[in-house]
Each structure stands twice: as structure tokens, then as C-alpha cells.
Amino acid sequence: MKITWYGHSTFRIEIPAENDKGKVEILLDPFLNGNPKAPVTIEEAAAGLDHIIVSHGHDDHIGDLLPLARASGATVTANWEIAMFANSNGIEAINPMNSGGTVDLGAFKVSLTTAHHSSAKSNGDGTFAYLGNPHGIVIAAPGQPTLYYAGDTDIFGDMALIAELYQPTIGILPIGDRFTMGAKSAALAARRFFKFTDVVPCHYMTFGLLDQTPDAFVAAMEGSGVAVHAPAPGGTVEIG
């Protein structure tokens, strides 16, 4: 499994598959325009893309969903409200689901889990469109480590159930504080609830309101036996 960070909480996941390409490419939470750390354009990100999976409806997670889906033809997987929002804007390849559900997409299965956050898209005039509950995302592919992308969330005790149900060994956790877990809470979540072998932090450095480095999280994970990967935007981590 290859994990490429496009800055903030946007990730490209590549997993092996028995198709013409020999792989399936997934983009999590598309936010490129307006993301000062994004190393690619929408057109570059769209190349070879098969799936887009969205955790929740905030602009810094859904901002480029529509242009990226149009440019790539990728299937959009998200909660019902986000999927219907995409469909109402001309995106036909949608895969609506919701909390606790699992869908088999061939090369992998995707599940949506609870997250403690909010979810609404700005209308640009000071009002907001409700886009359902926020979620975490679990990606499970045969022969590959299972990945848990927590989305934007606080720490919560039922992470233990996510760990028990899906047994992820890769975690992608927000650490930027203010709007999500900070370093201390994210490290506690990783250490207490999960049996991760590898963790990738996200949702930091993008804007001045967020923590600017992963240093505090890396320090809090010392001695855990978990490998912490903090690539620069555009960097790739290969696991498994």
C-alpha cells in the first residue's frame, strides 16, 4: 500500500488490484485549490484516479470534490447527503453509505465509522448546507494492511470498538488541535485503543490556526513501538 500526502487531510492511496493497471487509486478528502501545501493540481490528481472517498462536508475536505470527480470519472463514496450533493451537481458515479456500513468495491472494502466533529459546506454567503454526520474511513484490501483514516475528530472511547471490528494496523490521525485532536489526544488514541504498526499524522501546518509541526505527536509516540511517518506534502510512504 502506498500513501501519498497532498497536505492537510488529502491523501492518495494506491493498492494492488487485478485490473488493467494492476492497481487501484483512491483519493481521500479532496482539498487542493485553497490548500497552500498541495503539491498537485486537480488535473494531476485526477490522472489514473478510480475512487474518491469523503469523510465529511467541510470545505477543507470536500472543496474540490466536484471538479476532481468530473475530471477523473472516479466513483464518489460518502455519506448519503454528500453523495446526493455530488449527484445533484452532475456526478453520476456515486456510492452512498453511512455510519457502520461496509461496501465491497472489488479491490477493497470501505466502511464508515463514527467521528466526533461537525459537517456542513459553506454556501459563500455566510450560510451553510448541512451534509450529514462526519465519519472516519476504513479501507480493507486482500493481502494489504487495513487502514483507518480518522477524519476530523476528537478522541472518543468507542475507538476501541473500531479497533475491535476492523483491526486496522495503519492509522491516519489528525493532530493539528483547535478543530480536531491535538498531539496529546491523538497519541493517546493511537496507544490506548489501537494496535497500529504505522501512523501518519495530518490536519496540521496548513493554516496558522493549526499546530505547525508533527514534533509534539512524534515525541508523544516515542516508546510505543509504532512507526510514525510524517512526509512532506507530496511525499509517499509505502507500507506492507
N, C-alpha and C positions, 0 to 999 in steps of 0.2 A: 504494500500500500504506500502510495506517495501522497504526501500532504504538502501543498504549497500555500503559503500565507500571502494574501494580497493586501495585507494591512487591515486594521480594525478587527472585524469579525468575519471577513470574507476569505473563504478557503476553497481551493480546488483539490478534490480528492480523486485519485486515479487508482482503480483496482483492476486486476486481471479479469478478462472475460473471454468466453468462447464466441467471438464475433469477428467480423472482417478486420477490425482494428486490433483485436487481441486485448482490448481494454475498454473500460467504461469510465467516463469522466463526469464528475459531479461538482457543481458549484454550490457552496453554502452561503446564504445571505448576501446577495449581490449588492455591493456598495462600492462603486468605482468613481463615478463623477461626484465631486464633492468630498471624496476621500483623499486627503493630501498625501497619504502614504501609498496609494495604489500604484503599482508599477506597470500596469497594463491598461489598455483602452478596452472599451466594450467590444470592439471588433476583434481584438486579440483574444480576449477572454472567451468570446463566442466560438472560436475555432475549435472544432472537434468536440464541443460540449454536448452531452447526452441528457443530463438531468440538472435541474435547479431545485434545491430544497430550501425552504424559508422557515425560519423559526418563529418570527413574529413580525408585526406590521409597522414598526418604527422606521423612519426614513433612512436611518443609518444601517438598516438591514434589508430593506426592500426597495431602496432608491432606484436601482437600475434593473429591477425585475422585468419590467415590460420591454425595454429596448433590448435587453440581453436575450429574453425569450424569443423575441421577433427575429433577432439576428441569427440565433442558433437553431431554432426549432426544437429546443430541448423541452422535455416534459417537466412541468412545474408541479412539485409536490409541496403541499402546505395544508394548513387547516382549511375548513370549509369556506370561511369568509375570504381568506386571501386567494384561494383557488377561484372563487366566484368573482372576486375583483379582477383577477387576471383574465378570466373568461369574458367578462363584460367589456374588457378592453381589447378583445380580439385574439386572445391566446386560446387556441383550441386544445392543445395537448396539456391537459391538467389531470392531476391525481389528488383529489380532495380526501382528507382524513382528519383525525382529531386525537385528543389525548388518549393514550393507551392503545391506539390502533397500530397494527402492523400490516404492511402491504408488501407482497413479493413482486419486485420489479425485474426479475430474471437473474441478473448478475448479482443482485444484492436484495436484502430486505431492509425496509426503513420503518422505524417506529417513532412515534411522537410521545414525548414524556412531559410531565408537569414541569413548569418553571415558575418562579415567583418574580413577576415583573409586571409590565403593562403592555398594551399593544394597540396603537392607533396611528394612522397615517395623516400627516399634515395636509390640509387642503390648500395651503398657501395664503389663506386669508384670516388666520387666527383660529379657525375651526379645525376639527379633526374627524376622520372617518374611523369608526370602530372596526377592527379587523380580527376579532376573536381573541381567544386566550393565547398567551405566549407559550412556547414549548421548547424543550430540548429535543435533540435528534439522535437516534441510534442507527448506525449503519452496520449491518452484519452481512458479510460475504463469505461463501465457502472457501476454506483454506486461508482466510485472512483474519487478522485480529479484529475484534469488534470495537467500533469507535463510538464514544459518547461525546457529542457536542452539546454543551450545557445551554447554549444560547445566552441570553441575558438573564441572570438570576441571582438571587441571594442563596446562601446556604440553607438547606432545609432537611429535616430528619428523614423524609421519605426518599432521599437519595440512596438510602440503604436498600430500599425496595428496587430501585432502578438497577443497582449493582447486583442484587439477587436475581432479578428477572433476566437481565441481558448479559451480565458478566463481561462488561467491557474491559479491555486492557489498555486502550488508548483513551485519554481524556483531553478534550479541548475546553478550557475553562476561562471565563472572564476574570480579569484581575485588576481592572482599572479603577475600582472604587467609585463612590458617588452614585452611580446609576446601577451598579452590579456589585458582586463580591469584590472586596479588595484582596490584597495578597494574603493576609492572615486568614480570612474566611475561606478563600479558595484552597489554600494549603491544608487547612483543617478538613475541608470536604474531601480532598484527594486522599488524605492519610486515614481519616476515620471511616469513610463509607465505601471506598473502592479498593480494588486490588490492581491498580494500574501498573503497567510496566513503563509506560511513557506518557508524558503530559506536555501539551503545548498551550501556553498562555495566550490570551487575546484580549481585545477590547481595552487596550491601553495605548498611550503615546499619540493617538490620532489627533486629539484636541487638548488644549491647555487645561481643561477641567479634569482630565484623567491623569492617573499616575503615568509618568513618562518613561519608566524603565521597568523591566521584569525583575530587577535586582532583589527586591524585598520578597517576592514569591520564590525565587531561586534559593534565597537564604532560608526561607521557612520550610523548604522541601529538603534541605540538607539532612542526610542520615536516614532518609525514608526508603532508600533503595530504588526510587523511581527516577528514571531518566527525564530531565526537563529539557525540552528543546525550545529555544527562543530565536528562531531565524530572523534575519532582517526581512522587510517586506520584499516579496519576490523569491525568497529562499524556500527550498524544498527539504523536507525530512522524509526519509524512506524507512519504514518500519515493517518488520515481518518478512 
